[in-house]
Amino acid sequence: MVDNTTDNSQSNNASIWDKIVTFPQYLIPQHALSVLMHHLTRSEIKWFKNSFIRFITTKYKVNINEAAQTDLTFFISFNAFFTRQLRSGVRPLAEGEKILTSPVDGVISQIGKIHNNQIVQAKGREYSVLELLGGDENLAKQFEQGQFATIYLSPRDYHRIHMPLAGKLQKMTYIPGKLFSVNPRTARTVPRLFARNERVVTVFETAQGPIVMVLVGAIFVGSMETVWSGMITPPYGKNIQHWTYEGEQAISLQKGEEMGRFNMGSTVVLLLPKGMMAFKSELEAQTAVQMGQSMS
């Protein structure tokens, strides 16, 4: 495997302008604004939701032709548009039981090996797997010397999340936190960004070992949901919450099957254990990926 992580001996590359633009995020009421956005994106007022949809489609050059429904006025709300289903066949699934596929459409922020329990956030910035996983030491140990991939979803992307491998859900953890933006500028600027933001940790057992998908919340990401539990936020909790899935509650999902979605854009952090097939060497920071594309 080619080690795609950046040289962490260098100082981080956040510019003065990055810091100036990001600073207001420390001051604004992140959760209150996200609740407001949650309500606005679910408004069914026709002129408002149609204008909102047209604005985002134009500004971010959304490829609506890939959607199952291409009539922008069809969607009952902006959120219905944002979490739209794709046409059958536009995201072919890479074949092979052992071939890991991208769970989302997006751009790779960072990808590579996990060194000393640390994940690269941006050049010169790292955070720990343990902190990302909410202090679960037993879970964090399973990914020592493993691999990670952080994939950022912009407003133009498809926002449903799919299984990269067939797996059985073991547990899920909701971890409260901040709601900083997760765009590249903020990732360069805010220390431990993905371990500070609100997130949902999902753990699956696969034929190749355990995998973790962390759904990271962000400003204006008013809601995250999974197919087995529905909407997780809002309301925003103050305490870590755990769910386990055993016996009759066990949930198995096939490779490529939908497992959740972001209502507004955010980031997925994928963790793989040592010994699992390596990520392709051509995958590196700023590489665009699509759901179903081979990553190994």
N, C-alpha and C positions, 0 to 999 in steps of 0.2 A: 504494500500500500504506500502511496505517496502521501507524506504528511503535509496536509493542506493548511495547517494552522500558521498564523503569522509569527514572526520573530518577536517574542514578547520582551526582549531586552531593550527594544526601542520604546521611547515614550509614546503615549497615545497620540493619535493624529487629529484630535479635536482642535479646531481653530478657535481663535478668539470670537469670531462671528458665530460659530457653532454654540459656544458657551453663552453668548448674549441672547441668541434666539431661543435657547433651551431654558434659560433661567426662569422665565415666567411660569413654567410648568411646576416649579417648586411652590409657587404662590397661589395659583388658581385652585378653586374647589373642585378637584378632579372628579370625585364621585358624584357630586351634585350636577355637574355639567354632563356627565355620562348618563345620569338618570333622565335629564332633560332630553338628550339626544335619543335615548331609548324611546321616549314618548313620541318625539317628532318623527322618527323613522317608521313608526307604526300608525301615523296619521292616515286616515282614509279620505281626507278632503281632496277631491280630485285635482283641483288646480295646483295645490301645494305638492302633493306626491308626484304628479306628472312633471312639474317644474324641477323638482329635486332630482328625479330620475334623469331627465334630459341634461341637466347641468353636470351631473357626475359622469354620464355617458360621454358627453362632449369633452369635458375637462381631462378625463383620464383615458380617453380613446378606448372605451369598453367595446370588445368584439361581441356585440349582441347576436351576431349570426350563429354563434356557437350554442346559444341558448335554445332550450326546448320551445320556448315561447319568445318570439322576436318582436311582438307588438308591445311597445313600451307602456301603452295605456292599459294593457291587460292586467298588470300587477295591482293588487288591492292596496298596497302600501310600498314605500321605498324599501322597507326591509324584505318584503316578498321579492322585489326585484334583486336586491343585493344578494340574497341567498338562493337565487334562481337555479333551477336544474339545467344541466346541459343536455344537448341532443344526444341520442344514443349513437355511440361509435366515434364521437369526436375526441375521446380520451382512451385510446386502446390501451389495454393492460399488458405490460410486458410479461411474457410467458415464463414459466419455470417456478416451481414451488419455493426454491431457495433464493430466487431473484427478488430483492427488496425494491419496491417501487416508491416513488414520491407520494406522500399522502395528500399533497396539495399542489395547487398552482402557486408559484411565487418566485422569489429570487433568494438564492442561498446567501445568507449574511456571513456565516462562517461554517467551516466543515473540517473535520480532522480527528486526531486522536485525543483522548482524555489523558492528560499528563498530571500526575500527582493530585488526582481528584479535581482538576481545574479544567474549565471550559473557556475557550477564547470567545469574548464578546465582540471585541474590535481590537485593532492593533494597540497593544499596550494595556489592554483591559481584560481581566479574567474574573471569573466567579466560580464558586465551588459547586460541584454536583450535590453535595450534602445540603447546602443552603437552597439550591433549586428545588430539591425534593422535600423541603420542609423539615429537615433534620432527621429524616428516616435513615439511620445508619446502616441497617441491614440491607435496605434497597440500594443505597449508594455504593456499598461494597460490591454489588453484583456488576457494577459498571467500571470498576477500576481497570485501567489500561484498555478501556473500550473505545468506542467512537461516538461522535456526536455530529448532528447537522442542525443548523438553525435556519429556518426558512421564513422569510418575511412576505406577507400577503399585502399587496397594495390595494387601494380601492378599485382598481381595474380588474382584479383577479376574481376567479371563481372561489367562493368562500365555504364550500363544503369540504369536510375532512374525511379521508378514506383510509382504510387499513393498508399499510405497506406490505404486510404479510398476513396470512391466516393466523388467527390467534384466539385464545380464550381469556376473557377479561378476569383479572385477579382482584384488583382493587382500584379505587379512585379516591383522590384526596383533593379537597378544595382548600387553597391557601390564600387567605386575605392579604391584601397589600396595596401598594400605590397603583396609580393608573397613568404613568408616564406614557407618552407616545413611544412606539417601538420602531420608528423610522430610522434610517441609517445615521442621521445626524444625532439623534438622541442616544443611539447605541454607542456612538463615539464619545459622547459627553457624560452621560449619567453612569456612575460606577455601579456595578452589580445590577444592572437594569432588570434582567430577566428573573433574577432572584429576589427583587424588591416588588415587582408588580404582582397584582392578583393573578392567580393561575390555577389550573386544574390539571392534576397529575393522573394520567391513566396508565395502568400497568397490565401488560398482556403476556401470557406465556405462549410461545410459538414452538414449532418443531426444532428451531435453531437456538432456543433459549429465550430469556425474557427481553422484552423491549418496552421502552417507556415513550409515550408521547405526552409532552407538556403543552397545554393550550394556554398561552400567555395573554392576559387581558391588557387593555391599553385605553388611553383617553378616548372617549366616545364609543368604545366597544361596550355598548350597554348590556350585552348579554352573550354568554357562551352556553352552548347546550350539547348534550350527547343524545344518541338515539335511544339509549336505555333509560335515561333519567329525565329527559326533557331539559327545560331551562334551568340552569344552575344559578346564574346571576342575571338581573337583580332578584331579590334584595341582596345587598352586599353584607357578608358576614364579618364578624370581628374575630372569630376563632377558627382554627383549623378543624375541618370536618373530614371524617374517614368513612368510606363504604367498602365492604368486602363482598365478594360474589362467589358463593360456594353452593354445592348441591343443586337444589332446584333454582337457585338464583344465578347459577353459572350462565354466562353469555358467551357464545362463540360467534365470531364474525369472520367471514371469508376475505381473502385478499381482494382489495379493490372495493369492498363494501363500505358504505358510508358509516362513519362512527360519530360524527358530530359536525358542528358548524359554528362559525363566528358571525355574529350579527354586527357588522362593521369589521374592518380589517385588523389583523394582528399578526402573531408569530407562533409557529410550532417549533419546539425543540425536541428532536428525536435522539434518543439514547440507545446504543447497541452495546452488548457485552463483548468482552475480549473473545476472539475465536470466531465471531460471526463474519461472513463474507465481507471483504473490504469494500468501501465506497470506490466507485470508479475514479481513477486518477484525474480525469478531465473535469471533474466536479470541483469547483473552487468558489471562493467568494465572488459574488456578482454574477454567478451563472444562473440563468433562468431555467426553471424546471416546471414540468406540468404533471398533474396527477396521473399516475399510472406509468410514468416514465421510469425505466430501469435506473437504479442508483448503485447497483452492485454488479 
